[in-house]
């Protein structure tokens, strides 16, 4: 999905959206692909599952 398409879905400003995207990219949760001036983002499903799985395991009853 393009950065513009992502930004349209939220009520925050464009700079705020791009800052959040940068943080998600830094965390390895999304992957940015740049083609010319356009930047598209995809979920890094493996990383997301690993992080969420570890977080959910914290709540598991033992």
PDB file as gemmi writes it, atoms N, CA and C in Angstrom:
CRYST1    1.000    1.000    1.000  90.00  90.00  90.00 P 1                      
ATOM      1  N   UNK A   1       0.850  -1.156   0.000  1.00  0.00           N  
ATOM      2  CA  UNK A   1       0.000   0.000   0.000  1.00  0.00           C  
ATOM      3  C   UNK A   1       0.907   1.234   0.000  1.00  0.00           C  
ATOM      4  N   UNK A   2       0.495   2.253  -0.700  1.00  0.00           N  
ATOM      5  CA  UNK A   2       1.311   3.466  -0.756  1.00  0.00           C  
ATOM      6  C   UNK A   2       1.175   4.256   0.540  1.00  0.00           C  
ATOM      7  N   UNK A   3       2.153   5.094   0.799  1.00  0.00           N  
ATOM      8  CA  UNK A   3       2.118   5.928   1.997  1.00  0.00           C  
ATOM      9  C   UNK A   3       0.887   6.837   1.980  1.00  0.00           C  
ATOM     10  N   UNK A   4       0.540   7.354   0.819  1.00  0.00           N  
ATOM     11  CA  UNK A   4      -0.645   8.205   0.698  1.00  0.00           C  
ATOM     12  C   UNK A   4      -1.924   7.466   1.023  1.00  0.00           C  
ATOM     13  N   UNK A   5      -2.040   6.224   0.555  1.00  0.00           N  
ATOM     14  CA  UNK A   5      -3.224   5.419   0.850  1.00  0.00           C  
ATOM     15  C   UNK A   5      -3.340   5.124   2.335  1.00  0.00           C  
ATOM     16  N   UNK A   6      -2.219   4.901   2.969  1.00  0.00           N  
ATOM     17  CA  UNK A   6      -2.220   4.655   4.414  1.00  0.00           C  
ATOM     18  C   UNK A   6      -2.635   5.924   5.148  1.00  0.00           C  
ATOM     19  N   UNK A   7      -2.069   7.053   4.768  1.00  0.00           N  
ATOM     20  CA  UNK A   7      -2.362   8.325   5.431  1.00  0.00           C  
ATOM     21  C   UNK A   7      -3.834   8.693   5.326  1.00  0.00           C  
ATOM     22  N   UNK A   8      -4.469   8.380   4.200  1.00  0.00           N  
ATOM     23  CA  UNK A   8      -5.891   8.699   4.005  1.00  0.00           C  
ATOM     24  C   UNK A   8      -6.791   7.993   5.004  1.00  0.00           C  
ATOM     25  N   UNK A   9      -6.351   6.882   5.554  1.00  0.00           N  
ATOM     26  CA  UNK A   9      -7.172   6.084   6.472  1.00  0.00           C  
ATOM     27  C   UNK A   9      -7.166   6.608   7.909  1.00  0.00           C  
ATOM     28  N   UNK A  10      -6.324   7.581   8.191  1.00  0.00           N  
ATOM     29  CA  UNK A  10      -6.184   8.076   9.550  1.00  0.00           C  
ATOM     30  C   UNK A  10      -6.467   9.570   9.621  1.00  0.00           C  
ATOM     31  N   UNK A  11      -6.854  10.028  10.799  1.00  0.00           N  
ATOM     32  CA  UNK A  11      -7.216  11.433  10.985  1.00  0.00           C  
ATOM     33  C   UNK A  11      -6.013  12.305  11.327  1.00  0.00           C  
ATOM     34  N   UNK A  12      -4.825  11.735  11.349  1.00  0.00           N  
ATOM     35  CA  UNK A  12      -3.641  12.532  11.676  1.00  0.00           C  
ATOM     36  C   UNK A  12      -3.016  13.082  10.391  1.00  0.00           C  
ATOM     37  N   UNK A  13      -2.098  14.024  10.574  1.00  0.00           N  
ATOM     38  CA  UNK A  13      -1.471  14.680   9.427  1.00  0.00           C  
ATOM     39  C   UNK A  13      -0.498  13.745   8.709  1.00  0.00           C  
ATOM     40  N   UNK A  14      -0.138  14.128   7.486  1.00  0.00           N  
ATOM     41  CA  UNK A  14       0.806  13.355   6.680  1.00  0.00           C  
ATOM     42  C   UNK A  14       2.144  13.168   7.401  1.00  0.00           C  
ATOM     43  N   UNK A  15       2.743  14.240   7.966  1.00  0.00           N  
ATOM     44  CA  UNK A  15       4.027  14.046   8.658  1.00  0.00           C  
ATOM     45  C   UNK A  15       3.928  13.071   9.833  1.00  0.00           C  
ATOM     46  N   UNK A  16       2.819  13.109  10.538  1.00  0.00           N  
ATOM     47  CA  UNK A  16       2.629  12.177  11.656  1.00  0.00           C  
ATOM     48  C   UNK A  16       2.578  10.749  11.150  1.00  0.00           C  
ATOM     49  N   UNK A  17       1.847  10.532  10.070  1.00  0.00           N  
ATOM     50  CA  UNK A  17       1.736   9.193   9.492  1.00  0.00           C  
ATOM     51  C   UNK A  17       3.097   8.684   9.053  1.00  0.00           C  
ATOM     52  N   UNK A  18       3.866   9.521   8.375  1.00  0.00           N  
ATOM     53  CA  UNK A  18       5.171   9.068   7.902  1.00  0.00           C  
ATOM     54  C   UNK A  18       6.129   8.799   9.057  1.00  0.00           C  
ATOM     55  N   UNK A  19       6.011   9.552  10.146  1.00  0.00           N  
ATOM     56  CA  UNK A  19       6.840   9.262  11.334  1.00  0.00           C  
ATOM     57  C   UNK A  19       6.491   7.899  11.915  1.00  0.00           C  
ATOM     58  N   UNK A  20       5.207   7.597  11.981  1.00  0.00           N  
ATOM     59  CA  UNK A  20       4.778   6.290  12.484  1.00  0.00           C  
ATOM     60  C   UNK A  20       5.259   5.163  11.564  1.00  0.00           C  
ATOM     61  N   UNK A  21       5.167   5.382  10.269  1.00  0.00           N  
ATOM     62  CA  UNK A  21       5.646   4.378   9.323  1.00  0.00           C  
ATOM     63  C   UNK A  21       7.144   4.140   9.498  1.00  0.00           C  
ATOM     64  N   UNK A  22       7.881   5.197   9.738  1.00  0.00           N  
ATOM     65  CA  UNK A  22       9.331   5.070   9.952  1.00  0.00           C  
ATOM     66  C   UNK A  22       9.615   4.215  11.189  1.00  0.00           C  
ATOM     67  N   UNK A  23       8.868   4.439  12.262  1.00  0.00           N  
ATOM     68  CA  UNK A  23       9.064   3.653  13.490  1.00  0.00           C  
ATOM     69  C   UNK A  23       8.744   2.178  13.252  1.00  0.00           C  
ATOM     70  N   UNK A  24       7.662   1.924  12.530  1.00  0.00           N  
ATOM     71  CA  UNK A  24       7.302   0.532  12.224  1.00  0.00           C  
ATOM     72  C   UNK A  24       8.371  -0.123  11.359  1.00  0.00           C  
ATOM     73  N   UNK A  25       8.928   0.650  10.429  1.00  0.00           N  
ATOM     74  CA  UNK A  25      10.006   0.138   9.582  1.00  0.00           C  
ATOM     75  C   UNK A  25      11.266  -0.137  10.419  1.00  0.00           C  
ATOM     76  N   UNK A  26      11.594   0.781  11.314  1.00  0.00           N  
ATOM     77  CA  UNK A  26      12.753   0.597  12.188  1.00  0.00           C  
ATOM     78  C   UNK A  26      12.611  -0.645  13.063  1.00  0.00           C  
ATOM     79  N   UNK A  27      11.385  -0.953  13.454  1.00  0.00           N  
ATOM     80  CA  UNK A  27      11.109  -2.130  14.287  1.00  0.00           C  
ATOM     81  C   UNK A  27      11.067  -3.413  13.466  1.00  0.00           C  
ATOM     82  N   UNK A  28      11.112  -3.277  12.135  1.00  0.00           N  
ATOM     83  CA  UNK A  28      11.079  -4.450  11.273  1.00  0.00           C  
ATOM     84  C   UNK A  28       9.688  -4.998  11.035  1.00  0.00           C  
ATOM     85  N   UNK A  29       8.656  -4.226  11.394  1.00  0.00           N  
ATOM     86  CA  UNK A  29       7.283  -4.703  11.245  1.00  0.00           C  
ATOM     87  C   UNK A  29       6.707  -4.449   9.859  1.00  0.00           C  
ATOM     88  N   UNK A  30       7.263  -3.472   9.155  1.00  0.00           N  
ATOM     89  CA  UNK A  30       6.868  -3.221   7.774  1.00  0.00           C  
ATOM     90  C   UNK A  30       8.117  -3.096   6.916  1.00  0.00           C  
ATOM     91  N   UNK A  31       7.930  -3.279   5.628  1.00  0.00           N  
ATOM     92  CA  UNK A  31       9.029  -3.179   4.664  1.00  0.00           C  
ATOM     93  C   UNK A  31       8.657  -2.090   3.664  1.00  0.00           C  
ATOM     94  N   UNK A  32       9.575  -1.166   3.433  1.00  0.00           N  
ATOM     95  CA  UNK A  32       9.345  -0.066   2.487  1.00  0.00           C  
ATOM     96  C   UNK A  32      10.023  -0.402   1.170  1.00  0.00           C  
ATOM     97  N   UNK A  33       9.272  -0.290   0.094  1.00  0.00           N  
ATOM     98  CA  UNK A  33       9.802  -0.486  -1.250  1.00  0.00           C  
ATOM     99  C   UNK A  33       9.637   0.828  -1.999  1.00  0.00           C  
ATOM    100  N   UNK A  34      10.741   1.383  -2.453  1.00  0.00           N  
ATOM    101  CA  UNK A  34      10.704   2.666  -3.143  1.00  0.00           C  
ATOM    102  C   UNK A  34      10.877   2.440  -4.637  1.00  0.00           C  
ATOM    103  N   UNK A  35       9.933   2.978  -5.403  1.00  0.00           N  
ATOM    104  CA  UNK A  35       9.994   2.928  -6.857  1.00  0.00           C  
ATOM    105  C   UNK A  35       9.828   4.357  -7.353  1.00  0.00           C  
ATOM    106  N   UNK A  36      10.921   4.948  -7.788  1.00  0.00           N  
ATOM    107  CA  UNK A  36      10.866   6.353  -8.191  1.00  0.00           C  
ATOM    108  C   UNK A  36      10.547   7.212  -6.985  1.00  0.00           C  
ATOM    109  N   UNK A  37       9.491   7.999  -7.089  1.00  0.00           N  
ATOM    110  CA  UNK A  37       9.078   8.856  -5.974  1.00  0.00           C  
ATOM    111  C   UNK A  37       8.062   8.178  -5.071  1.00  0.00           C  
ATOM    112  N   UNK A  38       7.524   7.056  -5.515  1.00  0.00           N  
ATOM    113  CA  UNK A  38       6.483   6.372  -4.747  1.00  0.00           C  
ATOM    114  C   UNK A  38       7.096   5.385  -3.759  1.00  0.00           C  
ATOM    115  N   UNK A  39       6.527   5.369  -2.561  1.00  0.00           N  
ATOM    116  CA  UNK A  39       6.967   4.430  -1.543  1.00  0.00           C  
ATOM    117  C   UNK A  39       5.784   3.555  -1.155  1.00  0.00           C  
ATOM    118  N   UNK A  40       5.981   2.259  -1.254  1.00  0.00           N  
ATOM    119  CA  UNK A  40       4.943   1.313  -0.882  1.00  0.00           C  
ATOM    120  C   UNK A  40       5.402   0.525   0.327  1.00  0.00           C  
ATOM    121  N   UNK A  41       4.455   0.213   1.173  1.00  0.00           N  
ATOM    122  CA  UNK A  41       4.738  -0.498   2.408  1.00  0.00           C  
ATOM    123  C   UNK A  41       3.990  -1.819   2.436  1.00  0.00           C  
ATOM    124  N   UNK A  42       4.664  -2.850   2.946  1.00  0.00           N  
ATOM    125  CA  UNK A  42       4.036  -4.146   3.151  1.00  0.00           C  
ATOM    126  C   UNK A  42       4.357  -4.621   4.556  1.00  0.00           C  
ATOM    127  N   UNK A  43       3.461  -5.425   5.098  1.00  0.00           N  
ATOM    128  CA  UNK A  43       3.709  -5.998   6.419  1.00  0.00           C  
ATOM    129  C   UNK A  43       4.796  -7.049   6.323  1.00  0.00           C  
ATOM    130  N   UNK A  44       5.661  -7.067   7.307  1.00  0.00           N  
ATOM    131  CA  UNK A  44       6.629  -8.147   7.449  1.00  0.00           C  
ATOM    132  C   UNK A  44       5.929  -9.178   8.345  1.00  0.00           C  
ATOM    133  N   UNK A  45       5.194 -10.070   7.723  1.00  0.00           N  
ATOM    134  CA  UNK A  45       4.332 -11.005   8.462  1.00  0.00           C  
ATOM    135  C   UNK A  45       5.105 -11.866   9.450  1.00  0.00           C  
ATOM    136  N   UNK A  46       6.269 -12.330   9.068  1.00  0.00           N  
ATOM    137  CA  UNK A  46       7.061 -13.174   9.969  1.00  0.00           C  
ATOM    138  C   UNK A  46       7.437 -12.416  11.232  1.00  0.00           C  
ATOM    139  N   UNK A  47       7.918 -11.196  11.068  1.00  0.00           N  
ATOM    140  CA  UNK A  47       8.321 -10.387  12.224  1.00  0.00           C  
ATOM    141  C   UNK A  47       7.113 -10.045  13.088  1.00  0.00           C  
ATOM    142  N   UNK A  48       5.995  -9.686  12.451  1.00  0.00           N  
ATOM    143  CA  UNK A  48       4.786  -9.342  13.187  1.00  0.00           C  
ATOM    144  C   UNK A  48       4.292 -10.532  14.003  1.00  0.00           C  
ATOM    145  N   UNK A  49       4.277 -11.712  13.391  1.00  0.00           N  
ATOM    146  CA  UNK A  49       3.840 -12.907  14.113  1.00  0.00           C  
ATOM    147  C   UNK A  49       4.772 -13.220  15.274  1.00  0.00           C  
ATOM    148  N   UNK A  50       6.062 -13.030  15.089  1.00  0.00           N  
ATOM    149  CA  UNK A  50       7.023 -13.299  16.162  1.00  0.00           C  
ATOM    150  C   UNK A  50       6.800 -12.344  17.330  1.00  0.00           C  
ATOM    151  N   UNK A  51       6.631 -11.060  17.039  1.00  0.00           N  
ATOM    152  CA  UNK A  51       6.447 -10.065  18.096  1.00  0.00           C  
ATOM    153  C   UNK A  51       5.112 -10.265  18.808  1.00  0.00           C  
ATOM    154  N   UNK A  52       4.052 -10.409  18.036  1.00  0.00           N  
ATOM    155  CA  UNK A  52       2.731 -10.576  18.636  1.00  0.00           C  
ATOM    156  C   UNK A  52       2.656 -11.904  19.395  1.00  0.00           C  
ATOM    157  N   UNK A  53       3.256 -12.936  18.833  1.00  0.00           N  
ATOM    158  CA  UNK A  53       3.259 -14.229  19.502  1.00  0.00           C  
ATOM    159  C   UNK A  53       3.958 -14.164  20.850  1.00  0.00           C  
ATOM    160  N   UNK A  54       5.083 -13.487  20.911  1.00  0.00           N  
ATOM    161  CA  UNK A  54       5.799 -13.338  22.185  1.00  0.00           C  
ATOM    162  C   UNK A  54       4.983 -12.508  23.167  1.00  0.00           C  
ATOM    163  N   UNK A  55       4.348 -11.479  22.677  1.00  0.00           N  
ATOM    164  CA  UNK A  55       3.542 -10.621  23.539  1.00  0.00           C  
ATOM    165  C   UNK A  55       2.341 -11.387  24.083  1.00  0.00           C  
ATOM    166  N   UNK A  56       1.660 -12.145  23.228  1.00  0.00           N  
ATOM    167  CA  UNK A  56       0.512 -12.922  23.677  1.00  0.00           C  
ATOM    168  C   UNK A  56       0.921 -14.037  24.639  1.00  0.00           C  
ATOM    169  N   UNK A  57       2.098 -14.612  24.439  1.00  0.00           N  
ATOM    170  CA  UNK A  57       2.581 -15.659  25.342  1.00  0.00           C  
ATOM    171  C   UNK A  57       2.756 -15.126  26.747  1.00  0.00           C  
ATOM    172  N   UNK A  58       3.046 -13.852  26.879  1.00  0.00           N  
ATOM    173  CA  UNK A  58       3.207 -13.230  28.183  1.00  0.00           C  
ATOM    174  C   UNK A  58       1.925 -13.323  29.002  1.00  0.00           C  
ATOM    175  N   UNK A  59       0.761 -13.329  28.311  1.00  0.00           N  
ATOM    176  CA  UNK A  59      -0.529 -13.381  28.980  1.00  0.00           C  
ATOM    177  C   UNK A  59      -1.005 -14.812  29.235  1.00  0.00           C  
ATOM    178  N   UNK A  60      -0.301 -15.785  28.703  1.00  0.00           N  
ATOM    179  CA  UNK A  60      -0.722 -17.189  28.838  1.00  0.00           C  
ATOM    180  C   UNK A  60      -0.721 -17.596  30.297  1.00  0.00           C  
ATOM    181  N   UNK A  61      -1.727 -18.355  30.645  1.00  0.00           N  
ATOM    182  CA  UNK A  61      -1.836 -18.878  32.009  1.00  0.00           C  
ATOM    183  C   UNK A  61      -1.003 -20.149  32.080  1.00  0.00           C  
ATOM    184  N   UNK A  62      -0.151 -20.217  33.062  1.00  0.00           N  
ATOM    185  CA  UNK A  62       0.714 -21.389  33.198  1.00  0.00           C  
ATOM    186  C   UNK A  62       0.315 -22.213  34.382  1.00  0.00           C  
TER     187      UNK A  62                                                      
END                                                                             
